[in-house]
Amino acid sequence: MHPMLNTAVKAARRAGSIINRASQNLDLLKVEHKSYNDFVSEVDKAAESAILEVILEAYPSHAILAEESGAQGDSEFLWIIDPLDGTTNFLHGFPQYSVSIALSHKGSIMQAVIFDPARNDLYTATRGSGAFLNDRRLRVSKRTRLEEALIGTGFPFRNFDDLDAYLAIFRELVQKTSGIRRPGSAALDLASVAAGRFDGFWEFNLSPWDIAAGTLLITEAGGLVGDLQGEAHYLKSGHIVAGAPKIFGQLLQVIAPRLTERLKA
């Protein structure tokens, strides 16, 4: 395992231990509203602090972009961190949440870890070396027909400016696929694409820490990732489409004609 990936794994597992302990006493947690339908708990903050401690002890000169504490440092190495992706699920005791850590070097994602503490599942990837779930090599699904595909998504929940466009896409895809699922943790949804459980995925208005690690998992598992027009601007725009190669293209054919000018920007 690459030394930087090993550090990310150590950090993710430490955060996962904090999350698992807290999951036993959800009624005692202090929760704040960051904005409408956007929550942060003391667990998010404690998990992020644990991750930062591990990473900065090993690489004190590296820069950080973390969901709760924001950006710090200036380096060609940037750690992109979501300490608890799926906080709303976690607060309701719904076991679909994760820790997501990615390392970017000069703008390219090189290392990725997504840890599912509820199931003790560890997804890892190093650019050029493949993607893994625990010790098993991951490959995206082999499905080629959209009507046979199971597609993941995330509903708009903070910003509703694009709700009409989203619902138009949803309306068509629910009729042209074998099913659509919305589990509630974008990082785990992308990991499920890499693992072949989902054949594809799309969502609007995500943050870099939601998707950075998952996108490397998918590409290392043989899948494709793009923005809503199939371009490589998803980390900047937050709009993402991903999937097995044949499904990716068919998703874009449904999505692209329904985009507003704002979503194309």
Secondary structure, 3 states (H helix, E strand, C coil): CCHHHHHHHHHHHHHHHHHHHHHHHHHHCCEEEEECCEEEEHHHHHHHHHHHHHHHHHCCCCEEEECCCEEECCCCEEEEEEEEECHHHHHCCCCCCEEEEEEEECCEEEEEEEEECCCCEEEEEECCCCEEECCEECCCCCCCCHHHCEEEECCCCCCCCCHHHHHHHHHHHHHHCCEEECCCCHHHHHHHHHCCCCCEEEECCCCHHHHHHHHHHHHHCCCEEECCCCCCCHHHHCCEEEECHHHHHHHHHHHHHHCCHHHHC
